[in-house]
Amino acid sequence: MQAHPAGNDDRSELPAQLRVLVTDDNRDAADSMATLCHIWGHEALVAYDGPSALRLLSAEPPDVVLADLAMPGFAGDWLARELRAVPGGHYFTLVAVTGYADTEYRKLAVAAGFDHYLVKPVEPSALAGLLADIQKKAHETIDQTRALIGRTSELIGETRGLIAEARRLRGDAAN
């Protein structure tokens, strides 16, 4: 990757925040987690049940979903499968946030489509670190995509040159 002069880093064009959807039937827990996300510079949306989370997800696709596993009427594995099934559902990071520390629940969450598993009460530093890692990976993916686009543009230019040369040679051969 090329170096950029100070103040002209490609990352300055990227949003400095993640869009985080917090889903928890415990309003205090959901609101607290959303407040932490805001403090760390992220945009946070809150849903207090599974159907509301699905509606918000469809209207404003998030980068990250923090979802409680035990909401009345909506088991976390059901919610994960539903979230993954929506268009674009594989593009966000899905994090289980639960009081269940048992490895069986962890296995069920991973099988349902969760990328990460946090046990309540979640340490703010653990959540901040996870969000920072997700944001870093997003930036790396964007950088890789830009590099691929640049290389593709180079190959297109080279191909156009080869086509022009072939046409020129074909024209010379016809004479």
Backbone bond lengths (Angstrom), bond angles and torsions (degrees), N, CA, C in turn:
res aa  C-N    CA-C-N  psi(-1)  N-CA   C-N-CA  omega(-1)  CA-C   N-CA-C  phi
1 M - - - 1.446 - - 1.516 108.61 -
2 Q 1.302 116.69 140.80 1.456 120.52 -179.41 1.521 110.82 -76.93
3 A 1.321 114.56 149.14 1.461 119.51 174.90 1.520 108.67 -78.36
4 H 1.295 115.99 147.92 1.461 121.71 179.46 1.518 109.23 -116.84
5 P 1.317 117.38 143.43 1.459 118.56 176.41 1.526 110.35 -59.98
6 A 1.312 116.04 151.91 1.469 120.22 179.33 1.517 109.80 -52.66
7 G 1.329 114.65 136.42 1.461 119.57 178.95 1.522 112.90 84.12
8 N 1.336 117.76 -4.10 1.454 120.38 -179.81 1.525 110.03 -123.77
9 D 1.317 117.23 33.56 1.453 122.87 178.91 1.526 109.02 -76.01
10 D 1.338 116.97 135.08 1.466 121.07 178.97 1.518 111.78 -53.78
11 R 1.319 117.78 -30.50 1.459 120.64 -177.91 1.517 112.40 -66.02
12 S 1.331 117.83 -19.21 1.462 119.37 178.70 1.523 110.66 -65.64
13 E 1.343 116.90 -19.34 1.455 120.82 178.17 1.526 111.51 -82.67
14 L 1.325 117.56 -12.39 1.448 121.88 -175.89 1.518 110.55 -89.15
15 P 1.328 117.51 149.74 1.456 118.53 176.10 1.518 110.03 -63.92
16 A 1.317 116.42 139.80 1.461 121.31 -177.47 1.524 110.90 -83.50
17 Q 1.300 116.82 -0.99 1.460 119.37 -176.05 1.516 111.18 -128.02
18 L 1.311 114.14 161.20 1.456 121.37 171.63 1.524 107.72 -101.05
19 R 1.297 116.45 154.42 1.473 121.10 170.40 1.524 105.33 -98.49
20 V 1.334 116.14 117.58 1.453 122.58 -174.88 1.521 109.58 -115.77
21 L 1.335 116.30 128.09 1.459 122.21 174.34 1.519 107.80 -102.91
22 V 1.345 116.23 117.49 1.460 122.21 179.46 1.528 106.84 -101.53
23 T 1.334 116.33 124.72 1.464 121.61 -178.85 1.517 109.11 -124.47
24 D 1.331 115.65 113.62 1.464 120.84 179.70 1.517 107.76 -159.53
25 D 1.334 117.05 134.59 1.458 120.55 178.61 1.526 111.88 -73.33
26 N 1.325 117.61 -18.46 1.460 121.68 174.86 1.527 106.91 -82.79
27 R 1.325 115.38 103.24 1.467 120.53 -174.49 1.526 112.89 -58.10
28 D 1.316 116.54 -40.12 1.469 119.42 179.67 1.530 110.84 -62.93
29 A 1.326 116.45 -43.91 1.469 119.97 179.78 1.527 110.45 -64.61
30 A 1.337 116.65 -44.91 1.467 120.69 -179.36 1.521 110.79 -63.25
31 D 1.332 115.98 -47.82 1.464 119.82 -178.06 1.531 111.58 -65.14
32 S 1.333 117.02 -37.40 1.469 120.65 178.48 1.522 111.06 -64.44
33 M 1.331 115.75 -44.13 1.465 119.37 179.87 1.527 110.28 -65.60
34 A 1.330 117.17 -40.00 1.466 120.64 177.92 1.530 110.55 -63.93
35 T 1.322 116.66 -39.33 1.464 120.62 178.48 1.525 110.41 -62.75
36 L 1.324 117.32 -43.72 1.463 120.21 177.12 1.532 110.52 -59.35
37 C 1.322 116.37 -43.98 1.469 119.81 179.17 1.526 110.63 -59.55
38 H 1.329 116.69 -42.40 1.467 120.79 177.74 1.529 111.12 -62.36
39 I 1.333 115.99 -44.14 1.466 120.40 179.87 1.521 110.58 -58.58
40 W 1.338 116.79 -36.73 1.464 121.34 -178.94 1.528 112.58 -83.61
41 G 1.326 116.90 6.18 1.464 120.66 174.38 1.514 115.56 91.63
42 H 1.318 117.49 12.06 1.459 120.82 -179.93 1.521 110.55 -100.70
43 E 1.306 115.66 158.61 1.462 121.55 173.55 1.517 106.99 -88.59
44 A 1.316 117.48 131.71 1.467 120.05 -178.78 1.522 110.38 -124.71
45 L 1.315 114.45 131.64 1.457 122.78 173.48 1.518 106.26 -110.38
46 V 1.338 117.54 148.79 1.461 120.48 -177.40 1.523 109.99 -126.28
47 A 1.333 114.90 135.99 1.461 122.15 172.60 1.525 106.65 -130.27
48 Y 1.329 115.81 137.52 1.457 119.95 -177.05 1.530 112.80 -100.89
49 D 1.330 116.78 5.93 1.461 121.01 175.87 1.530 109.32 -159.16
50 G 1.331 115.29 167.23 1.457 121.14 -176.86 1.523 114.35 -60.03
51 P 1.338 118.98 -50.09 1.466 119.32 -179.19 1.531 112.81 -59.94
52 S 1.321 117.43 -38.24 1.468 120.13 177.66 1.524 110.40 -65.51
53 A 1.322 116.70 -37.88 1.474 120.31 177.92 1.525 110.07 -62.45
54 L 1.324 117.16 -42.93 1.463 120.58 179.13 1.524 111.32 -63.50
55 R 1.331 117.10 -40.53 1.474 120.14 178.21 1.522 111.02 -64.31
56 L 1.324 117.42 -45.81 1.464 120.96 179.26 1.520 111.03 -63.54
57 L 1.321 115.59 -40.86 1.453 119.86 -179.30 1.527 110.57 -61.72
58 S 1.315 116.72 -40.47 1.465 120.22 179.79 1.521 111.53 -69.05
59 A 1.330 116.52 -37.73 1.467 120.77 -176.87 1.522 112.42 -77.80
60 E 1.313 117.18 -40.90 1.462 122.45 -176.02 1.528 109.07 -137.75
61 P 1.333 118.03 85.96 1.466 119.74 -176.43 1.527 112.23 -56.93
62 P 1.330 116.36 127.74 1.460 120.30 179.97 1.525 111.71 -88.74
63 D 1.314 114.93 169.98 1.460 121.94 171.19 1.526 109.63 -88.52
64 V 1.342 114.81 -32.65 1.461 121.95 -175.49 1.523 108.48 -138.21
65 V 1.346 116.28 139.56 1.466 121.43 172.05 1.520 107.05 -119.49
66 L 1.331 116.03 122.42 1.464 122.51 174.32 1.532 105.74 -102.54
67 A 1.327 117.87 109.71 1.465 120.95 -171.52 1.520 112.49 -123.18
68 D 1.321 114.76 127.69 1.457 121.86 172.68 1.527 107.58 -65.66
69 L 1.327 116.74 142.82 1.462 120.22 -179.83 1.525 113.43 -87.00
70 A 1.317 117.87 -19.26 1.465 119.97 -173.18 1.522 110.94 -123.41
71 M 1.326 115.12 77.35 1.460 119.99 175.18 1.523 108.10 -106.14
72 P 1.332 118.07 143.18 1.466 120.02 -178.58 1.538 111.19 -55.52
73 G 1.330 114.65 127.14 1.454 120.20 176.50 1.516 114.38 81.30
74 F 1.325 118.40 -11.94 1.457 120.47 -176.73 1.521 109.94 -138.54
75 A 1.314 114.71 99.08 1.456 118.81 176.96 1.522 108.82 -68.44
76 G 1.304 116.01 149.79 1.457 121.00 -177.51 1.512 114.01 -59.27
77 D 1.355 116.77 -36.17 1.457 118.20 179.65 1.525 110.63 -67.14
78 W 1.342 117.16 -36.46 1.467 120.29 176.15 1.521 109.82 -62.24
79 L 1.324 115.86 -47.32 1.461 120.05 -178.98 1.528 110.62 -60.86
80 A 1.320 117.07 -43.25 1.476 120.17 179.84 1.521 110.56 -60.06
81 R 1.317 116.78 -45.12 1.470 119.65 179.85 1.525 111.35 -63.98
82 E 1.320 116.54 -40.78 1.468 120.63 178.42 1.529 111.26 -65.04
83 L 1.332 116.19 -43.00 1.463 120.23 179.48 1.523 111.10 -64.58
84 R 1.315 116.77 -40.41 1.468 120.37 179.88 1.535 111.41 -69.43
85 A 1.337 116.73 -24.59 1.470 120.58 -176.81 1.529 113.35 -80.22
86 V 1.323 118.42 -18.40 1.470 119.63 -179.21 1.527 109.13 -72.00
87 P 1.336 117.49 152.88 1.470 119.30 177.62 1.535 110.50 -54.70
88 G 1.295 115.91 127.85 1.469 121.08 -178.11 1.513 113.53 82.85
89 G 1.329 117.37 5.64 1.456 121.95 -175.96 1.512 116.16 -64.97
90 H 1.318 116.73 -10.52 1.464 118.85 178.21 1.524 111.89 -99.66
91 Y 1.331 116.81 3.98 1.457 119.99 -177.65 1.520 113.43 -94.57
92 F 1.309 118.01 -13.97 1.458 118.84 178.92 1.518 109.88 -103.15
93 T 1.330 115.09 164.44 1.460 121.56 177.95 1.517 108.19 -94.30
94 L 1.315 116.29 127.65 1.462 122.38 -177.51 1.529 109.20 -107.50
95 V 1.337 115.30 121.33 1.468 122.01 -175.74 1.524 109.51 -118.34
96 A 1.327 116.74 121.20 1.463 121.70 173.92 1.524 107.65 -77.65
97 V 1.341 115.14 131.42 1.457 120.94 176.90 1.525 105.25 -125.52
98 T 1.332 116.43 110.57 1.455 119.48 -168.75 1.523 112.98 -147.76
99 G 1.298 115.30 161.59 1.452 121.50 173.88 1.513 112.39 -85.93
100 Y 1.333 116.89 -6.24 1.457 121.27 -178.14 1.530 110.76 -86.97
101 A 1.337 115.82 113.76 1.462 120.18 179.97 1.528 111.49 -95.88
102 D 1.313 118.04 -5.83 1.457 124.10 -177.66 1.528 111.73 -61.28
103 T 1.332 116.89 137.95 1.470 120.90 -179.49 1.526 112.07 -63.63
104 E 1.333 117.96 -27.82 1.478 119.96 178.08 1.526 110.37 -64.08
105 Y 1.318 117.79 -42.34 1.466 120.53 177.74 1.525 110.64 -64.30
106 R 1.323 114.78 -38.43 1.466 119.79 178.40 1.533 109.89 -61.58
107 K 1.326 117.31 -44.49 1.465 121.93 178.72 1.524 110.95 -62.81
108 L 1.339 116.97 -42.78 1.467 120.96 178.66 1.529 110.56 -62.79
109 A 1.325 116.29 -40.70 1.466 120.60 -179.38 1.524 110.76 -64.26
110 V 1.320 117.14 -44.64 1.470 120.88 179.14 1.528 109.77 -63.99
111 A 1.332 117.13 -43.22 1.463 121.21 179.47 1.523 111.39 -62.69
112 A 1.336 117.12 -31.50 1.467 121.44 -179.39 1.523 112.53 -78.79
113 G 1.338 117.75 -15.46 1.458 119.74 177.84 1.512 115.93 121.17
114 F 1.331 117.88 4.39 1.460 119.41 177.19 1.520 109.84 -73.34
115 D 1.336 115.36 140.64 1.463 121.54 178.73 1.524 112.20 -88.71
116 H 1.332 116.00 -30.91 1.475 121.76 -176.53 1.520 108.54 -140.13
117 Y 1.324 115.83 162.89 1.461 122.58 -175.74 1.524 108.34 -140.13
118 L 1.335 116.52 116.34 1.462 121.61 178.08 1.527 108.76 -117.27
119 V 1.338 115.98 136.68 1.461 121.43 -179.75 1.520 109.39 -98.20
120 K 1.343 115.28 132.64 1.464 121.54 177.06 1.521 109.48 -74.95
121 P 1.295 118.84 147.72 1.457 125.83 -6.82 1.534 110.00 -72.30
122 V 1.298 115.02 131.06 1.460 120.92 -176.98 1.524 109.05 -75.76
123 E 1.312 115.32 129.76 1.463 120.47 175.02 1.527 107.70 -68.99
124 P 1.330 118.25 126.02 1.462 119.51 179.15 1.525 113.30 -53.87
125 S 1.335 117.19 -37.26 1.467 119.22 -179.84 1.526 111.18 -66.03
126 A 1.335 117.75 -33.72 1.468 120.99 178.15 1.526 110.14 -67.69
127 L 1.332 116.62 -42.30 1.463 120.49 178.93 1.523 110.61 -67.75
128 A 1.323 116.92 -43.53 1.472 120.34 178.80 1.521 110.37 -60.78
129 G 1.333 116.74 -42.63 1.464 120.82 178.91 1.517 112.09 -64.03
130 L 1.327 116.59 -41.61 1.463 120.51 178.79 1.525 110.76 -63.45
131 L 1.327 117.21 -45.70 1.467 120.18 179.11 1.523 111.21 -63.71
132 A 1.329 116.83 -38.45 1.474 120.01 177.64 1.534 110.49 -64.23
133 D 1.330 117.26 -40.21 1.469 120.81 177.76 1.526 111.12 -64.46
134 I 1.323 116.43 -42.53 1.467 120.69 179.18 1.522 109.82 -62.65
135 Q 1.324 116.16 -43.33 1.463 120.12 179.94 1.531 110.66 -65.22
136 K 1.323 117.28 -40.62 1.468 121.17 178.92 1.524 110.30 -62.38
137 K 1.329 116.85 -44.53 1.464 120.44 179.08 1.526 110.98 -63.61
138 A 1.324 116.86 -36.98 1.465 120.04 177.83 1.531 110.00 -63.33
139 H 1.316 116.65 -42.95 1.468 120.52 178.25 1.529 110.77 -64.10
140 E 1.343 116.58 -41.49 1.463 120.21 178.66 1.528 110.85 -62.89
141 T 1.328 116.58 -41.02 1.463 120.67 178.75 1.526 110.27 -63.60
142 I 1.314 116.90 -41.39 1.467 120.61 178.41 1.526 110.04 -64.71
143 D 1.336 116.70 -42.69 1.467 120.11 178.04 1.527 110.74 -61.26
144 Q 1.331 117.30 -43.63 1.466 121.16 178.79 1.528 110.68 -63.81
145 T 1.313 116.39 -40.92 1.467 120.58 179.30 1.523 110.41 -63.94
146 R 1.320 116.79 -42.66 1.469 120.07 177.44 1.523 111.18 -61.74
147 A 1.333 116.87 -40.15 1.469 120.44 178.75 1.532 110.24 -64.43
148 L 1.332 116.46 -41.31 1.468 119.99 178.20 1.526 111.33 -65.42
149 I 1.308 116.90 -39.79 1.465 120.59 177.55 1.525 109.87 -63.78
150 G 1.329 116.44 -42.42 1.472 120.41 177.34 1.516 111.68 -61.00
151 R 1.332 116.57 -45.79 1.473 120.07 179.40 1.528 110.55 -65.26
152 T 1.324 117.28 -39.12 1.464 121.23 177.63 1.520 110.28 -62.22
153 S 1.325 117.27 -41.58 1.467 120.95 177.70 1.527 110.80 -61.85
154 E 1.342 116.42 -41.41 1.464 120.20 176.85 1.524 110.80 -60.68
155 L 1.328 116.73 -45.18 1.463 121.02 -179.34 1.529 111.38 -65.12
156 I 1.316 116.66 -37.04 1.465 119.88 176.65 1.523 109.70 -63.32
157 G 1.327 116.49 -43.54 1.469 120.55 177.70 1.524 111.80 -61.16
158 E 1.337 115.52 -44.36 1.461 119.46 178.36 1.528 110.84 -63.50
159 T 1.314 117.08 -40.75 1.465 121.45 179.48 1.520 110.60 -63.89
160 R 1.319 116.69 -43.25 1.469 120.07 177.65 1.534 110.46 -60.29
161 G 1.328 115.98 -40.49 1.463 120.27 177.79 1.527 111.77 -62.85
162 L 1.340 115.87 -42.18 1.461 120.34 178.77 1.531 111.27 -66.02
163 I 1.327 116.81 -39.00 1.465 120.68 178.01 1.527 109.91 -64.30
164 A 1.324 115.65 -44.08 1.471 119.27 179.10 1.526 110.19 -62.33
165 E 1.332 116.75 -42.12 1.469 120.77 178.51 1.526 110.54 -64.00
166 A 1.333 117.48 -41.75 1.460 121.08 179.10 1.525 110.35 -63.35
167 R 1.318 116.90 -41.54 1.470 120.29 178.74 1.531 110.03 -64.36
168 R 1.328 116.18 -40.96 1.452 120.14 179.74 1.528 110.34 -63.45
169 L 1.327 115.72 -45.11 1.465 119.62 178.80 1.528 112.18 -64.91
170 R 1.316 115.93 -39.80 1.448 120.18 177.95 1.519 110.95 -63.55
171 G 1.329 114.72 -39.23 1.466 120.49 177.75 1.520 110.70 -66.40
172 D 1.347 117.83 -39.17 1.470 121.86 177.81 1.529 109.91 -66.55
173 A 1.320 116.93 -38.19 1.468 120.65 -178.06 1.521 111.20 -70.22
174 A 1.326 116.95 -29.07 1.464 120.48 -179.82 1.527 111.16 -72.81
175 N 1.316 117.61 -22.03 1.473 120.87 -178.09 1.457 111.21 -84.76
